Structure formats: structure tokens, C-alpha cells
């Protein structure tokens, strides 16, 4: 077994151990949750940028950057605490398992891993759907398409929302991770390695456009315009023990995030949203390029529609096939629609966002905002 695979499995094993410890921690967490809430702790699967930190590309980010959750809970004397994790989703999982968070915004794959290993959470809403996947290559590398990656040194951030769409894209071109010299690097490390020529290519997100502009990388693939199967998904979830003890707090959080999704989906606010997101380190011009000819409502839609649920089920199956988890995570019953349904109903948004069926085709919804794909 190569060192990269051992590292990836080691991290997953650590998360499994942490998740297994939830039972022991659970009584303490549950006891704490049963008491009056003085703070709401939200974990974010991205590194902090700026002071105070900001982040981007989802409805939770809009609520955070505009201070709407703080405003909502101020009148109740409840503090909203934000925690950012450079280790992305896997690091968020460890904090959840240790009872250090109540809510989390993260990608699909790490949450499915945690679900499979016993961490008790509930999916509340989609925070950022169908985010583009990019493939950047070194300027001199003899790579012009995904097919050319065979035998090349390729970086991907395993255990995050980018891994499964990458694997699906490779499979479409007759490849798998085993056909590459794959390196498990976080986004900062892969950018540095690509810029210095230590790797030939990297799969990532919008951050790779910076390397293109500096002339140290070429973009040879982006999922924009391709199947939504090759895009990345994220959500907002809550610890099950917290939800059971404080459903009213959960509802207030969901209400605010849905409000943020609606505000961000309005074309009148598009420029303000993109410029706010630029404060998180990605230039405004790159956000504009990434969202060109696309409404923000497509990615900010909070619904766990049939297509999104099918992706989570696919992730659960894939993890077993890759032997990264011993059992398949059960997605049915994991999505708690109670809070989102109420928020949509009370804000009169039941039919505002378009939905996709299991095959990625738009479901006819009267009055839905724009096109879903």
C-alpha cells in the first residue's frame, strides 16, 4: 500500500475512532445540550481568511458575512461562535465527534464517512450545490484532457467534497485513482506543488484560476456545462443530540440560512454577493467567471432534491467499494426536512428554487427561480 493511501486511510481510521467515541462523549454532550443554550457553535470546512474571518460560495457564508445569525440570537442573549478548519470536512468531523460543535457546513463525502462510522447528525439543508470542479495542469505538462492523466503526478484533496466528482470524471474517461500517481494534498499544498512543478496536475475548485492568471498552470477541464455529476456539494447539518434538545434553536438557524439563500438568489444582489465572497481571498473576477451565465439560485437552492439525495447515496456506496468504510451509510432518514419545510412555507418559498430528479433533469415546478442546470 503506497504512502498516500496509508495516510488517507489513517485519517479515516482516526475519524472512525473519534466517531466511535461519540457514545462516551454523547452523555456529556447530551447533558450539556439539555441545559439552557448560551452559544451556538458552527463549524466551517475551510481555512479562515481575514480578521474577522470570512468565507464564500454558499448560503451559510452569506448569513455569516452579513451577521444575520448574530442579529437573530442577540435578542436571546445567545452567542454565535464560528470555527474554521484548515483540514476541511475531515477536521470538522473530528470536532463534531468530540462534541465541540453543534452545527457544521461541509461537503458531502466527509459527512457520509462520519455517518458510516456512527456519528449521529441530521442533514438540514443544502448550502452550496453544483460547485464547479477544475483540472489545472503544469504549463509544460503533456496534458490536454482528463484522458492524458494516466501515469501522471496528480493532486486531489481526499476525504473532501471534490473526491467523488473527481472519481466520477476519471471513470467517464476510463481511469481511476490507481491509474494516476495520486497525491493527497490540501488546496494550499496542491497549489504550491503545481506552481513549483512537483506535480503535473491538480483537481480543485475556483482557487486554481489564480495559478492560471500567474501563468504557472493551464485549466484543461471545468465541470461548468458538463453533467452535474461532476460538481461538488455542501450542506448544513446539526448534531442529533442538539436537535433533540433544542429544536427551536435549529429552526431559527435554518430560517436565517434560508433567508440568506433567498437574498443571494435574487439577481439584484448578485454583484454584492460576489464582491462579499471576494473578501475570502478569491478575486471578484474569478467569481464572475465561475458564475458566468448562471444564476446564483442554482447553487444556493437549499432543497435536498432527488438528485442531491442520489449523490449522497452514491457516495455511501462508493466508500464501501473503495473499502474506506466497512458499512454503507444510510441516507434515507438522515435528511431531516422538518425545519427546511417550515422555513420554506413561512417564507413562501416552497416553489422558489428549481429541483432536479435522480437523473439530473429539471423537475417542472411552477414559479421556480431560473433553470436548475
C-alpha positions as CSV (number, residue, x, y, z in Angstrom):
1,X,0.0,0.0,0.0
2,X,1.5,3.4,-1.0
3,X,2.2,6.1,1.5
4,X,-0.6,8.4,0.2
5,X,-3.2,5.7,0.6
6,X,-2.0,4.8,4.1
7,X,-2.3,8.5,5.0
8,X,-5.8,8.7,3.7
9,X,-6.8,5.5,5.5
10,X,-5.1,6.7,8.6
11,X,-7.2,9.9,8.7
12,X,-10.4,7.9,8.1
13,X,-9.4,5.5,10.8
14,X,-8.9,8.4,13.2
15,X,-12.3,9.8,12.3
16,X,-13.8,6.3,12.8
17,X,-12.2,6.2,16.3
18,X,-13.5,9.6,17.1
19,X,-16.9,8.8,15.9
20,X,-16.9,5.6,17.9
21,X,-16.2,7.7,20.9
22,X,-19.4,9.7,20.4
23,X,-21.3,7.2,22.7
24,X,-19.0,8.1,25.5
25,X,-19.0,11.8,24.8
26,X,-22.7,11.7,24.0
27,X,-23.9,11.6,27.5
28,X,-21.9,14.6,28.4
29,X,-22.9,16.4,25.2
30,X,-26.5,15.5,25.6
31,X,-26.4,16.7,29.2
32,X,-24.9,20.0,28.2
33,X,-27.4,20.3,25.4
34,X,-30.3,19.8,27.8
35,X,-29.2,22.9,29.7
36,X,-30.0,26.5,28.6
37,X,-28.2,27.4,25.4
38,X,-25.8,30.3,25.8
39,X,-23.9,29.8,22.5
40,X,-24.4,28.2,19.1
41,X,-21.2,26.7,17.7
42,X,-20.9,26.4,13.9
43,X,-18.0,24.6,12.2
44,X,-16.9,25.7,8.7
45,X,-14.9,23.3,6.5
46,X,-12.5,25.9,5.2
47,X,-9.5,27.8,6.4
48,X,-10.1,31.2,8.0
49,X,-9.4,34.2,5.7
50,X,-9.2,37.8,7.1
51,X,-9.9,39.2,10.5
52,X,-12.6,38.7,11.4
53,X,-12.7,35.6,9.1
54,X,-15.0,35.4,6.1
55,X,-15.8,32.5,3.7
56,X,-17.7,32.1,0.5
57,X,-19.7,30.1,-2.0
58,X,-22.7,29.0,0.0
59,X,-25.8,30.3,1.9
60,X,-24.2,29.8,5.3
61,X,-21.4,32.1,4.2
62,X,-23.9,34.8,3.2
63,X,-25.6,34.6,6.6
64,X,-22.2,34.7,8.3
65,X,-20.7,37.6,6.3
66,X,-23.8,39.7,6.9
67,X,-24.1,39.0,10.6
68,X,-27.7,37.7,10.3
69,X,-27.3,34.8,12.8
70,X,-25.8,37.1,15.4
71,X,-28.6,39.5,14.8
72,X,-31.2,36.7,15.2
73,X,-29.8,35.4,18.5
74,X,-28.7,38.7,20.1
75,X,-32.1,39.3,21.5
76,X,-32.0,35.9,23.3
77,X,-28.6,36.6,24.7
78,X,-27.1,33.7,22.7
79,X,-23.6,34.0,21.3
80,X,-22.9,32.6,17.8
81,X,-19.4,31.1,17.6
82,X,-17.7,30.3,14.3
83,X,-14.9,27.7,14.0
84,X,-12.9,27.4,10.8
85,X,-10.9,24.2,9.9
86,X,-7.9,24.1,7.5
87,X,-8.4,20.4,7.4
88,X,-11.8,20.9,5.8
89,X,-14.5,18.2,6.2
90,X,-12.4,15.5,8.0
91,X,-11.3,18.0,10.6
92,X,-14.9,19.2,11.1
93,X,-15.9,15.6,11.7
94,X,-13.4,15.2,14.5
95,X,-14.7,18.3,16.2
96,X,-18.3,17.1,15.8
97,X,-17.4,13.7,17.2
98,X,-15.8,15.3,20.2
99,X,-18.8,17.4,21.0
100,X,-17.1,20.7,20.1
101,X,-19.7,21.8,17.6
102,X,-23.4,22.0,17.3
103,X,-23.8,22.7,13.5
104,X,-21.4,22.3,10.6
105,X,-21.2,23.4,7.0
106,X,-19.1,20.9,5.0
107,X,-19.1,18.8,1.8
108,X,-21.0,15.6,1.2
109,X,-18.2,13.0,1.3
110,X,-16.8,13.7,4.8
111,X,-20.3,13.8,6.3
112,X,-21.1,10.4,4.6
113,X,-17.8,9.0,6.1
114,X,-18.8,10.2,9.6
115,X,-22.3,8.8,9.1
116,X,-20.9,5.4,8.2
117,X,-18.7,5.3,11.2
118,X,-21.5,6.1,13.7
119,X,-21.6,9.9,14.1
120,X,-25.2,10.9,14.7
121,X,-26.1,14.0,12.7
122,X,-29.0,15.3,10.7
123,X,-28.8,17.0,7.3
124,X,-30.8,20.2,7.4
125,X,-30.4,21.8,4.0
126,X,-28.2,22.1,1.0
127,X,-25.8,25.1,1.5
128,X,-24.0,25.1,-1.8
129,X,-24.9,22.8,-4.7
130,X,-23.2,22.0,-8.0
131,X,-20.0,23.9,-7.4
132,X,-17.5,23.6,-10.3
133,X,-14.6,21.2,-10.4
134,X,-11.4,22.3,-12.2
135,X,-8.4,20.4,-13.5
136,X,-5.3,22.5,-13.7
137,X,-2.0,21.3,-15.2
138,X,1.6,22.5,-15.3
139,X,2.2,24.6,-18.4
140,X,4.8,22.2,-19.9
141,X,2.9,19.0,-18.9
142,X,1.8,17.0,-22.0
143,X,-1.8,17.0,-20.8
144,X,-4.7,18.5,-22.7
145,X,-7.6,16.4,-21.3
146,X,-8.6,14.2,-18.4
147,X,-7.6,11.1,-20.5
148,X,-4.0,12.3,-20.6
149,X,-3.6,11.9,-16.8
150,X,-2.7,8.2,-16.9
151,X,0.6,7.8,-15.1
152,X,0.9,11.5,-14.2
153,X,1.5,13.0,-10.8
154,X,-1.9,14.3,-9.8
155,X,-3.1,16.0,-6.6
156,X,-6.5,15.8,-5.1
157,X,-7.8,16.6,-1.6
158,X,-9.1,13.2,-0.4
159,X,-11.9,13.0,2.0
160,X,-13.5,16.2,0.8
161,X,-16.4,17.1,-1.5
162,X,-14.1,17.1,-4.5
163,X,-13.0,13.5,-4.3
164,X,-16.1,11.8,-5.6
165,X,-16.8,14.1,-8.6
166,X,-13.2,13.6,-9.5
167,X,-13.5,9.9,-9.3
168,X,-16.7,10.0,-11.4
169,X,-14.9,12.2,-14.0
170,X,-11.9,9.8,-14.2
171,X,-14.3,6.8,-14.6
172,X,-16.0,8.6,-17.5
173,X,-12.6,8.7,-19.2
174,X,-11.7,5.1,-18.4
175,X,-9.5,5.9,-15.5
176,X,-9.4,5.6,-11.7
177,X,-7.1,6.9,-9.0
178,X,-5.0,3.8,-9.3
179,X,-4.1,4.8,-12.9
180,X,-2.5,8.0,-11.5
181,X,0.4,8.8,-9.3
182,X,-2.1,10.4,-6.9
183,X,-1.1,12.7,-4.1
184,X,-3.4,13.6,-1.2
185,X,-2.8,17.4,-0.7
186,X,-4.9,20.1,0.7
187,X,-5.8,23.1,-1.5
188,X,-2.9,25.3,-0.4
189,X,-0.4,22.5,-0.8
190,X,-1.6,21.4,-4.2
191,X,-1.3,25.0,-5.5
192,X,2.2,25.3,-4.2
193,X,3.2,21.9,-5.6
194,X,1.7,22.7,-9.0
195,X,3.5,26.1,-9.1
196,X,6.9,24.6,-8.4
197,X,6.4,21.7,-10.8
198,X,6.4,19.0,-8.2
199,X,3.2,17.6,-9.6
200,X,1.8,17.6,-13.1
201,X,-1.9,18.3,-12.4
202,X,-4.4,19.1,-9.7
203,X,-8.1,18.7,-9.2
204,X,-9.7,21.5,-7.2
205,X,-12.0,24.5,-7.3
206,X,-12.1,28.1,-8.3
207,X,-8.8,28.7,-6.4
208,X,-6.9,27.1,-9.3
209,X,-7.7,30.1,-11.5
210,X,-5.1,32.1,-9.6
211,X,-2.4,29.8,-10.9
212,X,-3.7,30.2,-14.4
213,X,-3.6,34.0,-14.2
214,X,0.0,33.8,-12.9
215,X,1.0,31.7,-15.9
216,X,2.0,28.7,-13.8
217,X,-0.9,26.5,-14.8
218,X,-3.4,25.8,-17.5
219,X,-7.0,24.9,-17.0
220,X,-7.8,21.9,-19.2
221,X,-11.2,21.0,-17.7
222,X,-14.0,22.6,-15.8
223,X,-17.3,21.0,-14.9
224,X,-19.3,24.1,-16.0
225,X,-21.5,23.0,-18.8
226,X,-20.9,19.3,-18.2
227,X,-23.0,16.9,-16.1
228,X,-23.8,18.0,-12.6
229,X,-22.4,14.6,-11.6
230,X,-19.0,16.2,-11.8
231,X,-19.8,19.0,-9.4
232,X,-19.3,19.4,-5.6
233,X,-22.0,19.6,-3.0
234,X,-22.2,21.0,0.6
235,X,-24.8,21.2,3.3
236,X,-25.6,22.4,6.8
237,X,-26.0,19.7,9.4
238,X,-26.7,19.5,13.1
239,X,-25.7,17.1,15.9
240,X,-28.6,14.8,16.5
241,X,-28.4,15.3,20.3
242,X,-28.5,19.1,19.9
243,X,-31.5,18.9,17.6
244,X,-33.4,16.8,20.0
245,X,-32.7,19.1,22.9
246,X,-33.2,22.4,21.1
247,X,-35.5,22.2,18.1
248,X,-36.4,25.8,18.4
249,X,-32.7,26.9,18.0
250,X,-32.4,24.7,15.0
251,X,-35.4,26.2,13.4
252,X,-34.1,29.7,13.9
253,X,-30.8,28.8,12.4
254,X,-32.5,27.2,9.3
255,X,-34.8,30.2,9.0
256,X,-31.9,32.6,8.8
257,X,-29.9,30.5,6.3
258,X,-33.0,30.1,4.0
259,X,-33.4,33.9,4.2
260,X,-29.8,34.2,3.2
261,X,-30.2,31.8,0.3
262,X,-33.2,33.7,-0.9
263,X,-31.4,37.0,-0.7
264,X,-28.4,35.7,-2.5
265,X,-30.6,34.1,-5.2
266,X,-32.0,37.5,-6.2
267,X,-30.3,38.8,-9.3
268,X,-30.5,42.3,-7.8
269,X,-28.0,41.2,-5.1
270,X,-25.6,39.3,-7.4
271,X,-22.8,41.8,-7.5
272,X,-22.9,42.4,-3.8
273,X,-22.7,38.6,-3.1
274,X,-19.8,38.1,-5.4
275,X,-17.9,41.1,-4.0
276,X,-18.5,39.9,-0.5
277,X,-17.2,36.4,-1.4
278,X,-14.1,38.1,-3.0
279,X,-13.1,39.1,0.6
280,X,-12.4,35.5,1.3
281,X,-9.3,35.5,-1.0
282,X,-10.6,34.7,-4.4
283,X,-10.7,37.7,-6.8
284,X,-14.1,39.0,-7.8
285,X,-13.2,38.4,-11.5
286,X,-12.9,34.7,-10.8
287,X,-16.3,34.5,-9.1
288,X,-17.7,36.4,-12.0
289,X,-16.1,33.9,-14.4
290,X,-17.2,30.9,-12.4
291,X,-20.8,32.0,-12.3
292,X,-20.9,33.4,-15.9
293,X,-24.4,32.9,-17.5
294,X,-25.6,31.1,-14.3
295,X,-28.0,32.4,-11.6
296,X,-26.8,32.1,-8.1
297,X,-30.1,30.5,-7.3
298,X,-28.9,27.3,-9.0
299,X,-26.2,26.7,-6.3
300,X,-27.9,28.4,-3.3
301,X,-31.0,26.3,-3.6
302,X,-31.5,24.7,-0.1
303,X,-33.6,21.7,-1.2
304,X,-32.4,18.2,-0.8
305,X,-34.0,17.3,-4.1
306,X,-33.9,13.7,-5.6
307,X,-30.7,14.4,-7.5
308,X,-28.8,15.6,-4.4
309,X,-30.1,12.7,-2.3
310,X,-28.9,10.3,-5.1
311,X,-25.4,11.8,-4.9
312,X,-25.2,11.2,-1.2
313,X,-26.4,7.6,-1.7
314,X,-23.8,7.2,-4.4
315,X,-21.1,8.5,-2.0
316,X,-22.2,6.0,0.6
317,X,-21.9,3.1,-1.9
318,X,-18.6,4.3,-3.2
319,X,-17.0,4.5,0.2
320,X,-17.7,0.8,0.7
321,X,-16.5,-0.1,-2.7
322,X,-13.2,1.7,-2.0
323,X,-13.0,-0.1,1.3
324,X,-12.8,3.2,3.1
325,X,-15.8,2.3,5.3
326,X,-17.0,-1.1,6.4
327,X,-20.6,-0.4,6.2
328,X,-22.8,1.7,3.9
329,X,-24.1,4.9,5.4
330,X,-27.9,5.1,5.4
331,X,-29.1,8.3,3.7
332,X,-32.8,7.6,4.0
333,X,-33.8,9.1,7.3
334,X,-30.7,11.2,7.5
335,X,-32.2,14.2,5.8
336,X,-34.4,16.0,8.4
337,X,-36.8,18.0,6.2
338,X,-38.9,19.3,9.1
339,X,-37.0,22.6,9.6
340,X,-36.5,23.4,6.0
341,X,-40.1,22.7,5.0
342,X,-41.3,25.0,7.8
343,X,-38.9,27.8,6.7
344,X,-39.9,27.5,3.1
345,X,-43.6,27.5,4.0
346,X,-43.4,30.5,6.3
347,X,-41.2,32.5,3.9
348,X,-43.5,31.5,1.0
349,X,-40.6,29.9,-0.9
350,X,-41.9,26.3,-1.5
351,X,-41.6,26.7,-5.3
352,X,-38.9,29.4,-5.5
353,X,-36.0,27.1,-6.4
354,X,-35.8,24.6,-9.2
355,X,-35.2,20.9,-8.4
356,X,-33.6,18.0,-10.2
357,X,-34.8,14.4,-10.5
358,X,-32.4,11.5,-9.8
359,X,-31.0,11.7,-13.3
360,X,-30.2,15.4,-13.1
361,X,-33.1,16.6,-15.2
362,X,-35.1,19.6,-14.0
363,X,-38.5,18.8,-12.3
364,X,-41.3,21.1,-13.5
365,X,-42.0,23.4,-10.5
366,X,-44.5,26.3,-11.2
367,X,-42.8,29.6,-10.3
368,X,-39.3,28.1,-9.7
369,X,-36.4,30.5,-10.0
370,X,-34.5,30.0,-13.2
371,X,-33.0,26.8,-14.6
372,X,-31.5,24.2,-12.4
373,X,-28.8,23.0,-14.8
